[in-house]
Amino acid sequence: MPTIPRFHLAMPVDDLAAARTFYGDTLGLPQGRSSDTWIDWNLHGHQFVTHLAPRTERVSNPVDGHDVPVPHFGLVLTVDAFQELADKLRAANTKFVIEPYVRFRGEPGEQWTMFLLDPAGNALEFKAFADDAQVFAV
């Protein structure tokens, strides 16, 4: 049993084949159960489900001079895993909404972050903290 609760998140997609390619091949997530209208994914131990459904309006919030898409989801990775994923995404010619960069350099909460969209336009953020104890730093 995991030491922290796992989350369950369901997101709309407009093309299950494109979702399967992006989440399965590009991100390398193991696929679980599926039907003609949804696919379960193992997102590092969390249950993530892509559902065939229409998208809603996109909005963003200005943060550090970037338009951060809202809503968004993702993972907090180690710095090495973050860099490996960034390299993998670049090799797959992924178009980033916000290229990988360091926020709060030399300050509490220093972190790498990057934003991208899945084929349905759902926003993902992956980040990594220089010091994992600083995830909730003020």
N, C-alpha and C positions, 0 to 999 in steps of 0.2 A: 504494500500500500504506500502511495506517495506521502512524503512528509508535509507537503502543502496540498490544499485542494486543487483539483484540476478544473479548468474552466471548460464550458461548452459554449460554442459560438456558432450561429448559423448565419450565413451571408448569402445575398441574392447573386446569381449569375445568369447571364442570358444565353450561355452556350456551354453545356456540360463537357463537350469534347475539348474545348479550349481550356476550361477549368482543369480537366484531367491532365492536359499537357503542361500547363503552368505549374499547378501544385504538385503533380506527380513527377514530371520530368525536370522542369526548371528548378523548383525548390527541393525536389527529392523527398516529398512527404509520402509515407506509406499509406496506401488506400485501404479503407475498411469496407464496410457494407456499402451497397449502392442500389439505386433503382433507376428508372427512366427519368426521374425528376430530382434526384439528389445523390451526393457522394459524401461519405464520411472520410475524414482524413485524420491521421495521427500527427498533430502539430506538437512535436516534442513532448508527448504524453497528454496533451490536451485534445479534446474532441472538437474538431472543426468540421462544419458541414457546409457544403456548397449546395444551395437550393436553386432550381430553375425558377426564377421569378423576376418580375420587372424591377429596374433600379429606381431609386428616388433621386431627387435633386442633389447636386453636388454643392457643398459649401466649403469654405476655408476660413482659417483664422490666421492673422499675421503673427508670426513668431520669428524673432531674430532676422527680420528682413526676408523671410520666406512665407509663401502662402501654404500653410499646413492644411492638408485636406482633413475634413471632419465629416463623419466619423472615420477612424482608422484603428487598426489593430496590428499586433505583431508580437515579437518576442524580445526579451532582454537576454542577450547572448554574452559569452565571454568575448574579450577583445579578439582573440585568435579566431573564434568561430564567426564573429562579425566580419573580419577581414576575408576569411575564406568564402563566406556567402557573397560579399561584395564582389570578389574576384569572379565567382561563379556567375553572378548576375551580369557583370560586364562582359564575360565570355559569351553569354547568351544574348548579347546586344540589347539588354533591358534598358528602356528609357526611364530614367529616374525622374520623379517629381522634384525631389531634392537629393542631389548627389551626396554620397557619404562624406561627412565632415565631422569635426570635433566641436561640440558646444561647451561652453563654460570652461575653456582651457585654463588649467591652473587654479580653478575655483572648486568649491564643494559641488558635487554632482557632475564633475567632468565626464563627458560621454561622447561616444561616436553615435551618429544617427544617420539614417537614410530612409527615404520614402519612395515608394513605387506603387503602381496600380496593377491589379490583376487584369486579365483580358475583359472582364465585365466592368472595370472601372472602380472596383473596391480598393480603398487605400490601405497599404500596409506600411508599418514603420518597424524597422529592426534597429536595435540600439545595443550598446555595450558600454559599461561603466569602467573607467580606469580603476576604480576601487568599488567592488560590489557592495560594500557597506554603505556607500553613498547614494544608493538608489533613491532613498527618500530624504536626502539631505536638504536642508533649508538654507 
